């Protein structure tokens, strides 16, 4: 091997769709449905900030402790990983 290519931002493969599906599933679990238009506001945003935006959309930003928010973000990421597997 002379080189490796790392696609960390979805340039080579379109990972955005899987992020959308994983966030949408988490949102629906929390009673916060959202659409692709809202999802566009999450592109390029950290997982933590994306979660905060979703919770704010549903008026639930004060409903979870920091630890619970970390668990929610981890749950989203686990779902994302299962989708790309």
Secondary structure, DSSP 8 states (H G I E B T S, - for coil): -------SSSSSS--HHHHHHHHHHHHHHTT----HHHHHTTTT--HHHHHHHHHHHTT-TTSS-HHHHHHHHHHHHHHHHHHH-
